[in-house]
Amino acid sequence: MLGSKAAVRILQYLGTEKRVKYRDLQQFVNTHTLNVRIKDLLNHGLIEHHLTREETRREWYELTEKGKKVVELLDKLIETVEY
């Protein structure tokens, strides 16, 4: 799943930005692929979807603890490969 288009970039972005709106993720891939990727990441327990409907509707995505560990390992792997 991590080899899928934009999966790693989405995870890394979520790792740096914490709470991310859907439109922020659209910079990485087209809408259809983004929807599939979000579904995959949710199903694998790497990200969480949050929605509140208080005064205004707020919706965002963030990494789960499992997702944070995966991003940490990916960063270490990338760092190792760069040397």
N, CA, C and O atoms as a Tinker XYZ file with bonds, in Angstrom:
   332  protein
     1  N      0.820000   -1.193000    0.000000    73     2
     2  CA     0.000000    0.000000    0.000000    64     1     3
     3  C      0.864000    1.258000    0.000000    63     2     4     5
     4  O      0.494000    2.266000   -0.601000    81     3
     5  N      2.005000    1.201000    0.666000    73     3     6
     6  CA     2.879000    2.375000    0.705000    64     5     7
     7  C      3.496000    2.684000   -0.650000    63     6     8     9
     8  O      3.961000    3.800000   -0.881000    81     7
     9  N      3.504000    1.711000   -1.542000    73     7    10
    10  CA     4.019000    1.931000   -2.883000    64     9    11
    11  C      3.000000    2.583000   -3.803000    63    10    12    13
    12  O      3.330000    2.951000   -4.931000    81    11
    13  N      1.782000    2.729000   -3.342000    73    11    14
    14  CA     0.732000    3.348000   -4.148000    64    13    15
    15  C      1.013000    4.829000   -4.335000    63    14    16    17
    16  O      1.623000    5.480000   -3.487000    81    15
    17  N      0.557000    5.339000   -5.456000    73    15    18
    18  CA     0.800000    6.728000   -5.821000    64    17    19
    19  C      0.400000    7.681000   -4.688000    63    18    20    21
    20  O     -0.736000    7.655000   -4.214000    81    19
    21  N      1.330000    8.504000   -4.272000    73    19    22
    22  CA     1.162000    9.592000   -3.303000    64    21    23
    23  C      0.952000    9.145000   -1.862000    63    22    24    25
    24  O      0.815000   10.003000   -0.991000    81    23
    25  N      0.922000    7.868000   -1.566000    73    23    26
    26  CA     0.669000    7.406000   -0.195000    64    25    27
    27  C      1.723000    7.931000    0.776000    63    26    28    29
    28  O      1.385000    8.460000    1.835000    81    27
    29  N      2.983000    7.788000    0.422000    73    27    30
    30  CA     4.061000    8.232000    1.303000    64    29    31
    31  C      4.051000    9.751000    1.446000    63    30    32    33
    32  O      4.239000   10.269000    2.546000    81    31
    33  N      3.836000   10.456000    0.360000    73    31    34
    34  CA     3.811000   11.929000    0.437000    64    33    35
    35  C      2.675000   12.408000    1.330000    63    34    36    37
    36  O      2.849000   13.355000    2.097000    81    35
    37  N      1.513000   11.765000    1.239000    73    35    38
    38  CA     0.377000   12.135000    2.080000    64    37    39
    39  C      0.711000   11.881000    3.545000    63    38    40    41
    40  O      0.450000   12.730000    4.396000    81    39
    41  N      1.282000   10.727000    3.842000    73    39    42
    42  CA     1.652000   10.410000    5.225000    64    41    43
    43  C      2.690000   11.392000    5.756000    63    42    44    45
    44  O      2.568000   11.864000    6.886000    81    43
    45  N      3.698000   11.703000    4.965000    73    43    46
    46  CA     4.726000   12.639000    5.408000    64    45    47
    47  C      4.142000   14.033000    5.637000    63    46    48    49
    48  O      4.500000   14.713000    6.598000    81    47
    49  N      3.252000   14.444000    4.759000    73    47    50
    50  CA     2.614000   15.752000    4.926000    64    49    51
    51  C      1.801000   15.789000    6.216000    63    50    52    53
    52  O      1.860000   16.763000    6.967000    81    51
    53  N      1.042000   14.722000    6.471000    73    51    54
    54  CA     0.280000   14.648000    7.714000    64    53    55
    55  C      1.207000   14.630000    8.926000    63    54    56    57
    56  O      0.847000   15.123000    9.995000    81    55
    57  N      2.385000   14.068000    8.761000    73    55    58
    58  CA     3.353000   14.049000    9.849000    64    57    59
    59  C      3.908000   15.413000   10.194000    63    58    60    61
    60  O      4.306000   15.652000   11.334000    81    59
    61  N      3.939000   16.305000    9.228000    73    59    62
    62  CA     4.471000   17.644000    9.486000    64    61    63
    63  C      3.380000   18.658000    9.823000    63    62    64    65
    64  O      3.636000   19.628000   10.537000    81    63
    65  N      2.196000   18.446000    9.326000    73    63    66
    66  CA     1.125000   19.438000    9.484000    64    65    67
    67  C      0.107000   19.093000   10.564000    63    66    68    69
    68  O     -0.715000   19.939000   10.917000    81    67
    69  N      0.139000   17.891000   11.089000    73    67    70
    70  CA    -0.785000   17.419000   12.134000    64    69    71
    71  C     -2.223000   17.308000   11.619000    63    70    72    73
    72  O     -2.628000   16.228000   11.191000    81    71
    73  N     -3.003000   18.387000   11.648000    73    71    74
    74  CA    -4.383000   18.363000   11.151000    64    73    75
    75  C     -4.404000   18.904000    9.723000    63    74    76    77
    76  O     -3.924000   20.007000    9.459000    81    75
    77  N     -4.961000   18.119000    8.814000    73    75    78
    78  CA    -4.939000   18.501000    7.408000    64    77    79
    79  C     -6.339000   18.392000    6.818000    63    78    80    81
    80  O     -7.042000   17.403000    7.025000    81    79
    81  N     -6.724000   19.413000    6.090000    73    79    82
    82  CA    -8.011000   19.394000    5.399000    64    81    83
    83  C     -7.874000   18.658000    4.067000    63    82    84    85
    84  O     -6.781000   18.538000    3.514000    81    83
    85  N     -8.990000   18.179000    3.576000    73    83    86
    86  CA    -9.019000   17.445000    2.313000    64    85    87
    87  C     -8.389000   18.258000    1.192000    63    86    88    89
    88  O     -7.582000   17.741000    0.421000    81    87
    89  N     -8.752000   19.513000    1.105000    73    87    90
    90  CA    -8.238000   20.348000    0.008000    64    89    91
    91  C     -6.726000   20.512000    0.062000    63    90    92    93
    92  O     -6.090000   20.729000   -0.969000    81    91
    93  N     -6.140000   20.409000    1.260000    73    91    94
    94  CA    -4.684000   20.473000    1.375000    64    93    95
    95  C     -4.019000   19.259000    0.739000    63    94    96    97
    96  O     -2.901000   19.352000    0.231000    81    95
    97  N     -4.703000   18.129000    0.769000    73    95    98
    98  CA    -4.154000   16.893000    0.208000    64    97    99
    99  C     -4.293000   16.820000   -1.310000    63    98   100   101
   100  O     -3.641000   15.996000   -1.952000    81    99
   101  N     -5.129000   17.666000   -1.882000    73    99   102
   102  CA    -5.353000   17.647000   -3.328000    64   101   103
   103  C     -4.120000   18.071000   -4.119000    63   102   104   105
   104  O     -4.073000   17.867000   -5.332000    81   103
   105  N     -3.135000   18.648000   -3.469000    73   103   106
   106  CA    -1.915000   19.052000   -4.167000    64   105   107
   107  C     -1.078000   17.852000   -4.602000    63   106   108   109
   108  O     -0.217000   17.984000   -5.472000    81   107
   109  N     -1.316000   16.702000   -4.017000    73   107   110
   110  CA    -0.477000   15.541000   -4.285000    64   109   111
   111  C     -0.968000   14.647000   -5.414000    63   110   112   113
   112  O     -0.168000   13.953000   -6.043000    81   111
   113  N     -2.280000   14.653000   -5.683000    73   111   114
   114  CA    -2.826000   13.678000   -6.619000    64   113   115
   115  C     -4.232000   14.122000   -7.024000    63   114   116   117
   116  O     -4.840000   14.959000   -6.357000    81   115
   117  N     -4.746000   13.558000   -8.121000    73   115   118
   118  CA    -6.093000   13.937000   -8.565000    64   117   119
   119  C     -7.145000   13.446000   -7.574000    63   118   120   121
   120  O     -6.856000   12.622000   -6.707000    81   119
   121  N     -8.357000   13.955000   -7.707000    73   119   122
   122  CA    -9.433000   13.698000   -6.748000    64   121   123
   123  C     -9.764000   12.218000   -6.603000    63   122   124   125
   124  O     -9.901000   11.723000   -5.484000    81   123
   125  N     -9.892000   11.513000   -7.707000    73   123   126
   126  CA   -10.234000   10.086000   -7.630000    64   125   127
   127  C     -9.169000    9.300000   -6.876000    63   126   128   129
   128  O     -9.479000    8.523000   -5.973000    81   127
   129  N     -7.918000    9.508000   -7.252000    73   127   130
   130  CA    -6.828000    8.786000   -6.599000    64   129   131
   131  C     -6.725000    9.171000   -5.133000    63   130   132   133
   132  O     -6.447000    8.318000   -4.290000    81   131
   133  N     -6.946000   10.441000   -4.814000    73   131   134
   134  CA    -6.905000   10.886000   -3.424000    64   133   135
   135  C     -7.976000   10.176000   -2.605000    63   134   136   137
   136  O     -7.705000    9.732000   -1.489000    81   135
   137  N     -9.173000   10.064000   -3.135000    73   135   138
   138  CA   -10.249000    9.380000   -2.417000    64   137   139
   139  C     -9.901000    7.921000   -2.146000    63   138   140   141
   140  O    -10.157000    7.407000   -1.057000    81   139
   141  N     -9.319000    7.261000   -3.137000    73   139   142
   142  CA    -8.899000    5.862000   -2.972000    64   141   143
   143  C     -7.794000    5.772000   -1.931000    63   142   144   145
   144  O     -7.816000    4.890000   -1.073000    81   143
   145  N     -6.825000    6.684000   -2.005000    73   143   146
   146  CA    -5.697000    6.649000   -1.081000    64   145   147
   147  C     -6.154000    6.899000    0.345000    63   146   148   149
   148  O     -5.705000    6.217000    1.266000    81   147
   149  N     -7.037000    7.866000    0.540000    73   147   150
   150  CA    -7.565000    8.143000    1.879000    64   149   151
   151  C     -8.275000    6.897000    2.425000    63   150   152   153
   152  O     -8.086000    6.526000    3.583000    81   151
   153  N     -9.073000    6.272000    1.600000    73   151   154
   154  CA    -9.777000    5.058000    2.012000    64   153   155
   155  C     -8.782000    3.976000    2.430000    63   154   156   157
   156  O     -8.969000    3.324000    3.457000    81   155
   157  N     -7.723000    3.783000    1.636000    73   155   158
   158  CA    -6.695000    2.793000    1.958000    64   157   159
   159  C     -6.009000    3.116000    3.287000    63   158   160   161
   160  O     -5.828000    2.238000    4.131000    81   159
   161  N     -5.634000    4.372000    3.462000    73   159   162
   162  CA    -4.939000    4.778000    4.686000    64   161   163
   163  C     -5.842000    4.637000    5.915000    63   162   164   165
   164  O     -5.376000    4.265000    6.992000    81   163
   165  N     -7.116000    4.930000    5.753000    73   163   166
   166  CA    -8.081000    4.728000    6.835000    64   165   167
   167  C     -8.228000    3.246000    7.159000    63   166   168   169
   168  O     -8.207000    2.857000    8.327000    81   167
   169  N     -8.375000    2.418000    6.124000    73   167   170
   170  CA    -8.553000    0.974000    6.322000    64   169   171
   171  C     -7.346000    0.313000    6.975000    63   170   172   173
   172  O     -7.494000   -0.671000    7.701000    81   171
   173  N     -6.160000    0.844000    6.724000    73   171   174
   174  CA    -4.944000    0.293000    7.324000    64   173   175
   175  C     -4.653000    0.906000    8.701000    63   174   176   177
   176  O     -3.660000    0.559000    9.340000    81   175
   177  N     -5.508000    1.803000    9.144000    73   175   178
   178  CA    -5.353000    2.395000   10.469000    64   177   179
   179  C     -4.214000    3.377000   10.589000    63   178   180   181
   180  O     -3.688000    3.590000   11.681000    81   179
   181  N     -3.821000    3.985000    9.468000    73   179   182
   182  CA    -2.705000    4.930000    9.485000    64   181   183
   183  C     -3.150000    6.376000    9.680000    63   182   184   185
   184  O     -2.380000    7.205000   10.165000    81   183
   185  N     -4.393000    6.679000    9.302000    73   183   186
   186  CA    -4.929000    8.026000    9.488000    64   185   187
   187  C     -6.317000    7.929000   10.111000    63   186   188   189
   188  O     -6.963000    6.882000   10.084000    81   187
   189  N     -6.752000    9.052000   10.671000    73   187   190
   190  CA    -8.101000    9.176000   11.229000    64   189   191
   191  C     -8.808000   10.336000   10.546000    63   190   192   193
   192  O     -8.186000   11.334000   10.181000    81   191
   193  N    -10.101000   10.189000   10.381000    73   191   194
   194  CA   -10.941000   11.245000    9.827000    64   193   195
   195  C    -11.754000   11.829000   10.973000    63   194   196   197
   196  O    -12.367000   11.091000   11.745000    81   195
   197  N    -11.761000   13.146000   11.083000    73   195   198
   198  CA   -12.498000   13.819000   12.147000    64   197   199
   199  C    -13.506000   14.776000   11.532000    63   198   200   201
   200  O    -13.229000   15.434000   10.529000    81   199
   201  N    -14.674000   14.843000   12.147000    73   199   202
   202  CA   -15.726000   15.735000   11.669000    64   201   203
   203  C    -16.483000   16.268000   12.879000    63   202   204   205
   204  O    -16.967000   15.495000   13.706000    81   203
   205  N    -16.582000   17.587000   12.979000    73   203   206
   206  CA   -17.384000   18.207000   14.033000    64   205   207
   207  C    -18.423000   19.098000   13.373000    63   206   208   209
   208  O    -18.180000   19.681000   12.316000    81   207
   209  N    -19.561000   19.193000   14.000000    73   207   210
   210  CA   -20.642000   20.038000   13.481000    64   209   211
   211  C    -21.170000   20.929000   14.596000    63   210   212   213
   212  O    -22.356000   20.896000   14.926000    81   211
   213  N    -20.291000   21.710000   15.161000    73   211   214
   214  CA   -20.709000   22.620000   16.213000    64   213   215
   215  C    -21.284000   23.871000   15.562000    63   214   216   217
   216  O    -22.303000   23.784000   14.877000    81   215
   217  N    -20.669000   25.016000   15.752000    73   215   218
   218  CA   -21.148000   26.237000   15.099000    64   217   219
   219  C    -20.971000   26.136000   13.588000    63   218   220   221
   220  O    -21.854000   26.514000   12.817000    81   219
   221  N    -19.825000   25.624000   13.184000    73   219   222
   222  CA   -19.565000   25.398000   11.768000    64   221   223
   223  C    -19.037000   23.979000   11.602000    63   222   224   225
   224  O    -18.562000   23.360000   12.555000    81   223
   225  N    -19.128000   23.492000   10.411000    73   223   226
   226  CA   -18.625000   22.151000   10.126000    64   225   227
   227  C    -17.108000   22.212000    9.963000    63   226   228   229
   228  O    -16.585000   23.042000    9.220000    81   227
   229  N    -16.423000   21.338000   10.656000    73   227   230
   230  CA   -14.969000   21.239000   10.541000    64   229   231
   231  C    -14.622000   19.785000   10.274000    63   230   232   233
   232  O    -15.134000   18.869000   10.917000    81   231
   233  N    -13.739000   19.607000    9.306000    73   231   234
   234  CA   -13.357000   18.262000    8.903000    64   233   235
   235  C    -11.862000   18.229000    8.639000    63   234   236   237
   236  O    -11.325000   19.117000    7.977000    81   235
   237  N    -11.184000   17.201000    9.157000    73   235   238
   238  CA    -9.745000   17.104000    8.962000    64   237   239
   239  C     -9.287000   15.657000    9.109000    63   238   240   241
   240  O    -10.024000   14.784000    9.567000    81   239
   241  N     -8.048000   15.445000    8.704000    73   239   242
   242  CA    -7.399000   14.142000    8.821000    64   241   243
   243  C     -6.137000   14.316000    9.645000    63   242   244   245
   244  O     -5.502000   15.370000    9.621000    81   243
   245  N     -5.781000   13.264000   10.379000    73   243   246
   246  CA    -4.520000   13.268000   11.096000    64   245   247
   247  C     -4.022000   11.842000   11.250000    63   246   248   249
   248  O     -4.778000   10.882000   11.105000    81   247
   249  N     -2.732000   11.723000   11.547000    73   247   250
   250  CA    -2.124000   10.413000   11.707000    64   249   251
   251  C     -2.589000    9.745000   12.989000    63   250   252   253
   252  O     -2.824000   10.414000   13.995000    81   251
   253  N     -2.720000    8.434000   12.954000    73   251   254
   254  CA    -2.927000    7.649000   14.158000    64   253   255
   255  C     -1.544000    7.386000   14.767000    63   254   256   257
   256  O     -0.528000    7.759000   14.181000    81   255
   257  N     -1.507000    6.757000   15.916000    73   255   258
   258  CA    -0.214000    6.387000   16.505000    64   257   259
   259  C      0.537000    5.446000   15.570000    63   258   260   261
   260  O      1.749000    5.564000   15.394000    81   259
   261  N     -0.192000    4.519000   14.977000    73   259   262
   262  CA     0.410000    3.590000   14.010000    64   261   263
   263  C      0.974000    4.368000   12.827000    63   262   264   265
   264  O      2.081000    4.085000   12.367000    81   263
   265  N      0.221000    5.342000   12.335000    73   263   266
   266  CA     0.678000    6.174000   11.222000    64   265   267
   267  C      1.929000    6.963000   11.569000    63   266   268   269
   268  O      2.824000    7.115000   10.738000    81   267
   269  N      1.992000    7.470000   12.805000    73   267   270
   270  CA     3.177000    8.215000   13.243000    64   269   271
   271  C      4.407000    7.315000   13.249000    63   270   272   273
   272  O      5.495000    7.742000   12.862000    81   271
   273  N      4.235000    6.072000   13.686000    73   271   274
   274  CA     5.351000    5.127000   13.691000    64   273   275
   275  C      5.814000    4.814000   12.277000    63   274   276   277
   276  O      7.013000    4.714000   12.017000    81   275
   277  N      4.860000    4.658000   11.364000    73   275   278
   278  CA     5.203000    4.378000    9.968000    64   277   279
   279  C      5.972000    5.543000    9.366000    63   278   280   281
   280  O      6.967000    5.334000    8.673000    81   279
   281  N      5.527000    6.760000    9.619000    73   279   282
   282  CA     6.225000    7.943000    9.095000    64   281   283
   283  C      7.629000    8.032000    9.681000    63   282   284   285
   284  O      8.581000    8.357000    8.971000    81   283
   285  N      7.758000    7.748000   10.956000    73   283   286
   286  CA     9.082000    7.763000   11.590000    64   285   287
   287  C     10.016000    6.753000   10.917000    63   286   288   289
   288  O     11.173000    7.062000   10.634000    81   287
   289  N      9.511000    5.557000   10.668000    73   287   290
   290  CA    10.317000    4.529000   10.011000    64   289   291
   291  C     10.647000    4.908000    8.567000    63   290   292   293
   292  O     11.760000    4.668000    8.101000    81   291
   293  N      9.687000    5.494000    7.865000    73   291   294
   294  CA     9.927000    5.949000    6.494000    64   293   295
   295  C     11.011000    7.018000    6.452000    63   294   296   297
   296  O     11.885000    6.999000    5.586000    81   295
   297  N     10.944000    7.952000    7.399000    73   295   298
   298  CA    11.954000    9.013000    7.454000    64   297   299
   299  C     13.345000    8.431000    7.703000    63   298   300   301
   300  O     14.321000    8.867000    7.093000    81   299
   301  N     13.434000    7.453000    8.596000    73   299   302
   302  CA    14.723000    6.801000    8.864000    64   301   303
   303  C     15.224000    6.069000    7.625000    63   302   304   305
   304  O     16.413000    6.116000    7.309000    81   303
   305  N     14.325000    5.400000    6.931000    73   303   306
   306  CA    14.691000    4.680000    5.720000    64   305   307
   307  C     15.194000    5.646000    4.655000    63   306   308   309
   308  O     16.216000    5.389000    4.018000    81   307
   309  N     14.500000    6.732000    4.463000    73   307   310
   310  CA    14.906000    7.725000    3.465000    64   309   311
   311  C     16.252000    8.323000    3.849000    63   310   312   313
   312  O     17.113000    8.524000    2.993000    81   311
   313  N     16.432000    8.603000    5.121000    73   311   314
   314  CA    17.705000    9.155000    5.593000    64   313   315
   315  C     18.851000    8.177000    5.335000    63   314   316   317
   316  O     19.937000    8.585000    4.922000    81   315
   317  N     18.613000    6.911000    5.575000    73   315   318
   318  CA    19.627000    5.882000    5.346000    64   317   319
   319  C     19.978000    5.748000    3.871000    63   318   320   321
   320  O     21.148000    5.587000    3.523000    81   319
   321  N     18.981000    5.812000    3.012000    73   319   322
   322  CA    19.187000    5.677000    1.575000    64   321   323
   323  C     19.955000    6.873000    1.014000    63   322   324   325
   324  O     20.741000    6.721000    0.079000    81   323
   325  N     19.735000    8.043000    1.573000    73   323   326
   326  CA    20.389000    9.259000    1.084000    64   325   327
   327  C     21.889000    9.240000    1.351000    63   326   328   329
   328  O     22.640000    9.919000    0.651000    81   327
   329  N     22.337000    8.489000    2.333000    73   327   330
   330  CA    23.768000    8.441000    2.643000    64   329   331
   331  C     24.418000    7.440000    1.804000    63   330   332
   332  O     25.628000    7.240000    1.907000    81   331
